């Protein structure tokens, strides 16, 4: 083999290796900029919109625990975290809404929150996580650091929503609701190259329902019981009034029975908890009346023969009246309650949203007052993204660019040297 044939492979090999080194060290993504957001994770207890406070959403955003990785190529810590709790009074001040001009948040307002936390995490590989809510109820989707700080009133549940038609819409107080949620949490996660995921957690949900719709039915029951007791009490039997307070207490089990699910975390996205209340109230009324009649019948049957005869007509009248109440709950309770509650409030669980930017948000509970025309307040929100894909995150900085330039120069000098040697070899031949 002559000198020419020996030198050309060497030149080609050196140049190829050098070019490969340049590509590996310095190939930046064409669509990345030094100020690009690589990843973002934001935990936010409260978000939404309020007619009386147009900048509610921006104020809420200022109170979020947001972590961001900014700058391409990445610099600084590989993981950035933020766990700053929300200070409601500092962020929003006093916001009054509705016909009664009542506070929206905290201080005996429509919506109150207990001891809750916020957390955001952003990683320089383009992945992120977020959480907000009750730490003990955090979904397993994310792993939280120990000792997250919290804010809010520790003496109340994670969330309490109290409102009525008179205070919000004006006029007759057809229905008023006190909804309590002991555990409330949302989490979101986006791994590099994967679609975002969300999860929520609700537990310990209960409600107290009152107003004139309930009061009318409760009044009929109370009158019937008082009439019966006028006869029965002197005979040694007193029938307890299960609706003496004029309200109906609904448990989580009552809601689940209407919803037809095993737990509240199995509900489809956007399910309205309030929509289960009318039937749950009707079912509870029916159960209370049935239990009351059974107890009264047992007590009367335990009387002596003469007392039983004396008590018989009163017990029969009570049974007829109360059974008539339960037989009409569809029209006297379910229908009017459904209408009044729909106008007053909704409480949707497992709300998931994707913004045009690509940001994904998991919300645990969305409260809409007056169909959202007065306020929509999202409780326990977790947002991830938009994050850069791996191909769009340059791995270069000024140092590696200098190395790349040196490698390129070395490749050029090597090629020139080999080219010179080839010419010399040819001339000598």
Secondary structure, DSSP 4 states (H G I P E B T S, - for coil): --HHHHHHHHHHHHHHHHHHHHHHHH---TT--TT-EEEEEEEEEEEEEETTBTTHHHHHHHTSEEEEEESSS--S-SEEEE-PPP-HHHHH---EETTTTEESBSTT-SEEE-SBEEEEEEETTS-EEEEEE-GGG--TTS-PPTT---BS-TTS-SEEEEEEHHHHH-SS---EEEEEEEEEEEEEEE-TTS--EEEEEEEEEEEEEESHHHHHHHHHHHHHHHHHHHHHGGGT-----TTTTS-EEE-HHHHHHHHT-SSGGGSPTTEEGGGGHHHHHHHHHHHHHHHHHHHHHHHHHTS-HHHHHHHHHHHHHHHHHHHHHHHTHIIIIIHHHHHHHHHHEEEEEEEEEE-TTS-EEEEEEEEEEGGGTSEEEEEEEEEE-----GGGS----HHHHHHHHHHHHHHHHHHHHHHHHHHHHHHH-
